């Protein structure tokens, strides 16, 4: 036997079979009547009569009835154009010792009809004429006459045209090519084209053929899984590059403020959620910071968040602020949202060039946390909180003036940081819990990126795992120069 698994690789956990270990079985492979009426397709199981010295195998409808109730794991589709002289198909068993079901088709029309989802492997005679072509070896051309239509043309001169047609017809199925004894070059070319293995017609052995079928099925599954994994990795890399490109790059050149941010989307395997933030410094020295949250967690909400962030940056650089800026952003939201019920919360802070005071606008968003040396961390005033964007067409958003001082930290965040659960109680962490947590972390000396990382990790730990909502946290620090 010169075929075996492609490239000589044995089935996992087994030793590659050799002809010397498995003597050929003398068999007969005709149907009960020796022919097939018209385009009738027959699904059969294998039934073998064992005798001392020799075993004679015959594929018949009667034997199919005898074994049809036996459980099967694998189904083989045999495509052969001469039922009376069909290739020898000895007794085939799966790994568990159960019979492998065999379906027979004499042309591609019948094969396409029998090619259902429960077929695992195709055994294809390479001598079968391709659709629309003349028989290569002077056959009767029944397959071409009854085929599934053909491409014609050059396929008549292509020895593997029928294999290519089957591979196109059944891209998810394992394929074994059956060729004449000694025609190893053609068999090897069939493997290069896409078959999982090739076999010699007159050297079939029951154990080796069964193993070849199992090997072909497992190799096809492995190849398909590897291809899907590679495609998934490529898609994920593209998504990561795209999403990273959509995350903001703060514009703080010339500002003495220190910036840090932490972002964690709630969607599995995503880098971008409905939360968004940005920081820019305008030519007059004012630092503008913003954080927002589009309701929902899907890709549409993430895209809308990016649109709002870009619009906010453009409007801020154009000189808009406060109520005028938020009103214009609401118009953008109303035009871009997919549903009238979509809304977004927003918090904007405009820090004066000297860093000692700020203007605060809230649109349905949690108030920032403010901390300075010698004073416990607290929330900034939120009595004048306006409605979320997209809820009221004639809404107004008052601007609150806040004294900051010479040294301070300002943390803006989305509600994903405060809506996590606390242990088994099921209660939310809430703003009070978040303030107490950050106070303790500040007392421990945490600052900047380290503070944000510790805050997000502790919220996740209190929740008992990943948070359901997106989390975005933005931190601005002003530390006087020595």
N, C-alpha and C positions, 0 to 999 in steps of 0.2 A: 504494500500500500504506500503510494508516494504522496498522498494528499495530506492528511492530518490537519491539525489546526494551522492557520496561516502563520508563516514565519516560525513554525516549529514550536509555538507556545502551547503547552498542555493546559487542560482545564484546571482551574484553581483547586488545589487539594488532591490532585490525582497525578498519575504518571502517564505520559503520552502513550497511546496504544501502538503496537507494532503488529504487522501482519503475522509474524511467527507465533505471536501469543494467541491470535484469534483466527483460526483456520476459516476459510470461506465456507459458507453454508450453501449447499445446492438448493435452489429455490425456483419456484415458478411464480411469476407476478402478473397473471392475466385476470381479468374480471370474470364473473360467473358465466357470462355469455360470450366472452372473448371479444366483445365490441361494445361501443357506446352508441345508443340511439340518438341521432340528431345532436342537440346541444345539452342533453341530459347530464347533470352534474351529480356525482355520487360521493357522499361522505361515508368513509368506511373506517373501521378499526381493524387491527391486525389480529388474526387468529392463527396459531401455528400448531400443526400436529407433529409431535415429537416422536422420533423413532430412533432406534439404536443405530448409530453410525451416521445417519443423515436426517435432516429436517426439511420437509417440503412446505413452503409457504405460499398461500394463495390469498389474494385480496378479493373478497366477495361480499355482496350485500348480506348474505346469510351470516357470514362471520361477523359482520358489523353488528347485526342484531344480537348476536351472542355476547358481545362485549360492550354494548352501548351503555349498560348500566354501571360499568366499572368506572371509578373516578379517574380522571386524567388531569395531568398538569400541563402537558404540552400538546399542541396541534400542529401538524405538518401539512402544508399544501404542496402536492406533487404536480408539476406541470410537465406533461409528456404528450406528444401528439399521436402516439400509436398505442392505444389501450391494449391491443392484443399482444403486443410485445413490449409492454411497459417495463421500465427498469426494475431490476430485482430489489424489492424492499423487504428485507428480513424482519424478524420480530424486533420491534423497537420498544424499549422501556425507558422511562424517565429515571431520575436519581432514586426515587422511592420504590422502584420496581413495578410501577404501574404502566400499562400500555400507552404508547404515544398515539394519539388519534391521527389518522391520515385521511386527507381529502385529495381527490384526484381531479385534474382538469386537463383536457386535451388541447386547449388553446387559450389564448389570453382573454377571450370573452368569458369563457367558463371560469378562468382564474379570477377575473375581476369580480364575478358574481359570488365566488366562494371566499374572497379575501375580506373576511370580517375581522372584528377586533380581537376575537379569540384565537386567531391564527398567530403562531409565534415564529414559525420558520417556513421558508419556501425552498423546495428542492427543484431546481430548474434545469431541464435538459438543454444544454447550449446548442444542440442540433435543431431545436425547434425554430422554424422560420419566423422572422420578425413580422409584425403586421405590415401588410402592403408590399412585402418583398417576395422574391422568388426563392423557393427552397434552395439552400446552398448545395445539397448533396443529391439533387434530382428527386426529392420526395414528391408526394402527391399535392403538397401545398395546401392541405386542409386548414392549417392554422392561418395561412394568409387569407383564405377565403372566408373563414369564420372568425377571424381576429377582430380585435376591437377597433379596427380602423388603423391606418398606418401613416407613418410619416413618408413612406416611399422613398424615392430618390436614392441617395447614397447609402441608405441603410441596407440595401440588398448586398452591398459589397462589404459590409461591416460584420465580422464574425460574431461580435458581441452586441449586435443591435438589439437582440431579444432581451439580453441581460439588462442593457441600459433602459429598455422600455419597462421592464419589471421593477427596476430600482426607482424609476420615476413614478410608477404606479403604486409601489409599496415602500415609501421612504423610511417607514418606522419598523419594518420587518427585517428579520435576519434572512439572508439568502445564501444557500449552498448551490454552487454550480456543479453540474454533472457533465462530464466530458468523456471522450473515448480514452481507452487505456493507452498510456504512453504520450498523450497530448498534454504534457505538464506545462508547456509554454502557454498554451491557451488558458489552462486553469489558473496559472500565476497571473496572467493578464486580467482574468476575471476578478481576482482578488484586488488587483491594483485599481480596477474600475469601481469596485464597491462591494463585491461579494465578501462574505465573512470567511469562506473557505471553498475548496473545490474537491471533488471526489471523482474517482474513475468508475465508469459505468459497470464494468465487468469484474470489479474487485471489491464489491460491497461486502462488508462483514457486519453482522447485527450489532455486536458490542461497539465496534469502532464507529459505525454510522450513528448509533444512539448517542455516543459520546460527542460526535461531531455536531449533531443537532443541538445538544445541550450547550456545547461550547459556543456555537454560532449565536444562540439566543443570548447567552450571558455576555459575549463580546459585543453584540449589538446594543444590549442594555448599557454596558459600560461605556461604549463609544457615545451613545446618546446622552448619558448622564454627564460625561466629560464635556461634550459639546454644549449642553445646556449650562453647565457650570461656567465654562469659558465665556459664553454669551452673557450670562448673568454678571460675571465679574466685569466684563467690558461695559455692560450697561450701568453697573454700579459706579465704575470709575468715571464714566461720562457724567452721570448724575452728580457725583461728588464735585467734579470740576465745575459743572454748571452752578451748583448750589453755593460752592465757595465763592464763585464769581459774583453771586447775587448778595452775599453778605457784605456789609459796609466796610470801607476803609476810612477810619476817622480822619478828619482834616483839622489837625490841631497844631500845625506848624507855627511856632512863635509863642505858643501859650505855655505858661508855667504849670498848668494843671496836669496831673497824672491820670491816665485813662486805663481802665480794665473792663473786660466784659466776659460774660459766660453765657453760652447758648446751648440749649438742649431740647430738640424737638420731641414732641410726644409720639409722632408717627414712627413705627418700627422701620429701621434701616434708612431713615431719612436724615438729612443734614439741615433741612430747612422746614420750619413750620409756619403757623400763622402769626407768630410773634415777630416783631421787627424793632430795630433801634438804629440810631445814627447820632453822630456828633460832628459839628463843623464850627470853625472859627471864621467869622466874617472880617472884612478888612478893618473895621473899627475896633477890633480886639475883643468883641463880645463872643463868648462861647455858647453855642446853642446845642442843647442835648434833647433827645426825644426817645421815647419808648412807647410801643403800642401793641395791640393784640386784636387780630381779626377773629371773630367768633368762628369756631370750627377748627378742624385739625388736618384737613385734606390738602392735596396739591393746589386746588383752586384757591383756598384761603391763603396758602403760602405765596402764590403768585400775586394775589391782591395785596398782601402785606408788602411785597417788594415794590409794587407800583406806588403804594402810599409812601413808602420810605423815600423813593426817588423823587416823588412829587414834593415831599416835605423839604428835601435838600434843595431842590430847584427853587422853591418858593422862598426858603430862608435866605439863600444866596441872592435872590432878587430883592430882598429887603422887607419881606412880609413877616409879621410876628403876631402873637396873641390871637385875638378873636378873628381878625381878618384872615390869618393863615389857616386857622381851623375851619372857618367857613368855606374857604376854597378847597381844602382837603375833603370836606364833606361832599362837595360837588363832584370831585374826582371819584370818590367812593360810590356815589349814586350812579354814576355813568358806567363804572367798571364792574360792579358787583353782578353776580349771576342771578341773585334773588333779592327781592325787596326786603326780606327779613335779615339780610346780612348787615352787620354793624361792626364797628371797631372802636375800642377804647384807646385813649391817647393821653400821654403826659409830656408836656414840654417845659423845659427850664432854660431861661436866658440869663447867663451869668455875666455880670458887668466886667469891663476890661480890667478893673483892679481886683476882681474876685471877691469883693466884700458883700455883694448883695445879688439877688436874683429875682426874676419874675417867673411865677409859676402859673401854668394853665392846666387844668384837669378836665378831660372829657370822659367821664364815667370810669376813670382809671384810679387804682390805688395811689395814695400819696407817697412821695419818696421818703426814705429814711435819712435823717440828718444827724451827724455826730460831730462833736468837737471836743478837744481836750478839756477835762475837768467837768464835763456834763454828760449825763446818760444819753444814749442814742434815743431819738424820738422821731415821730412822724411830723412832717411839715403840715401846716394848716390845710384842711380839706373842706371847710365849710362852703366855699364857693365852687364846689365841683359841678361842672356842667354835664349835660347828657352825652352819651356816647355818640360818635359820628354815625349818621345814617338813621337815627331814630326820629328826630324832629327837624322839619325843614326850616323853621325859623328860630333855631336854637342860638343861644349866646353863651360864650365861655369867658367869664371874668378872669382878670389877671391879678394875682396876689403877689405883693412885693414882700420879699423875705430877706432879713438880715443874716448874713453868713459869718462874718468875722474874718480873722486873718488866717486861721488854720482850721480846716474842716474836711469832712468826707460826706459825700452825697451819693446815695444808692437808689437808683431807679430799677424797678422790677415789674414783671408781669404777674398775674394772679396764680400762675402755675407754681410759684414759690410758696404761696400761702394756703393753697387749697388741698395740699396733700394731707393724708390721714396721719393721726398720731397713735401708733401702736394698735392694740386690739379694741380700743374704746370706740373707734370709728369717727371721733371728733376731728374737725379740721384744725390745722395748725393756726390759721388765722393771722391777722396782722400783729396782734399782741404777742402771740407765740414767736413770730418771726423777729419782732423787736427784741424780746428777751434773749433769743438765741444769738443775735448779732451783738448785743451788748456783751454777752459772755465771751464771744469770740474776739471782740475788740479788747476786752480786758486781758485776754490771753496773749495779746500782742499781734494778732493777725491783721494784715493789711493787704490792699491791692488784690492781685490774682489769687494769693493764698487765702484771703478772706472769702472771696466769691466761691472758690473751689470747696472750701470747708462748709460754707452755707448750703450749697446745692447738695453736697454729699450727705450732710446731716438731715436735710429734708427728705432725701430718698431713703435714708436709713430709718427715719421715723415712720415713713410710709410703708416700710416693709418691702421695698422694691421700686421698680421704675414708676415714675409719675405718669398719670394718664394725660396730663395737659402739657403743652409746651412751656418751657421755662427760659426766660431771658432776664439777665441781670447786668446792669451797667453801673460802674463806680467811677466817680470823679473825686480826686483828692487834691487839696491845696495845702502844700507844705512850704512855709516861708523859707527862702534861701538864707543860709548862714552868712 
